[in-house]
Amino acid sequence: MLKNVQKWIESMLRAWKVILVGSFIIGGVYFSYQMLKKTSYRAETTFVLQTEGSSGFGGQLSSLANLAGVNIGSLTESSGVFQIDNIIELYRSYRMLKETLLSRVEDSERLITLYGREAKQLQKWQNAGVNFEIPEDKLIVRHDSVLKEVVEKILENNLVVGKPSRKLSILSVAYTSRDEGFAKAFNESLVEHVNDFYLETKTKRTKENLRVLRIQADSVKKVLDKALFDLASYQEENANLNAIRSKARLPIQKLQIDVQSAGIVYQEIVKNLEIAKVAHRNNQPLIQTIDEPTFPLADDEMKWYKAIVFGLFIGGGLMIFSLSVRSIYVSALKEIP
């Protein structure tokens, strides 16, 4: 074994000129590639995402509701749909990417138009009669075909969504583009669209419960106000009512029962309404941005001196590897009888 290693070292030393020339040639090609290739920019947003409510607060709220005689299961029930892995898929969904591409940058052009210009596809689209600078309700099948094609390319080449750490509820959304401004605009728009959709859907049930309870509270309050007004009016009109005549007191007793009943119902609804308000606030997820894209964006441009060093290192490694393979092949041929 040691003898073979010595032979290999001797053969590499004998071929030092070939290795040196090859290293410079490959290194020069690598250096030229790094200097001539277009720079790609990376816009990344990271944020903390709370997908489940606090169990401690939920227990306190449940105890409070039980004391009040209210079952808040329907008020605080949270769907498991929006686990963090599903939110990652939400970022990669066609609907969210389509809405992002059709959004406008500072009330000017749509992002899909800027993408087409950067990808040098805009003229091709226009020749095919596809123009995205029209009202959204006028978009037809050919526009959807282009959008689906663009979304597929973005998912394949540009967009990366994931968790930097499995142990933490931190989500990273990164978009890479050769246009620095477009990368930042697309990343910010996508994050805004998805987070708004997430917040709206996550709180949809408790928000609807809150709306219904408010309507019920207003309705019962009107009934209570009317019952109180009717009672007061009757008492004014019959101020000298004979207390001995039981039949004559029946109307006022009925009005008093109506007031008491409406008051009890209104009290319970207001109690449920206050609990629903707390449940709605508690159900709103926490989305706290950690880092967001700012100019200048991170890029893949390599410094010229690093390109030289890496080029020579790669060139030398490739030359040594190729000469080693060639040496092994020649030795194997010599051993064949």
Secondary structure, 3 states (H helix, E strand, C coil): CHHHHHHHHHHHHHCHHHHHHHHHHHHHHHHHHHHHCCCCEEEEEEEEECCCCCHHHHHHHHHHHHHCCCCCHHHHCCCHHHCHHHHHHHHCCHHHHHHHHCCECCCCCEHHHHHHHHCCCHHHHHHCCCCCCCCHHHCCHHHHHHHHHHHHHHHHHHEEEECCCCCCCEEEEEEEECCHHHHHHHHHHHHHHHHHHHHHHHCHHHHHHHHHHHHHHHHHHHHHHHHHHHHHHHHHHCCCCCCCCHHHHHHHHHHHHHHHHHHHHHHHHHHHHHHHHHHHHHHCCCEEEEECCCCCCEECCCCHHHHHHHHHHHHHHHHHHHHHHHHHHHHHHHHCC
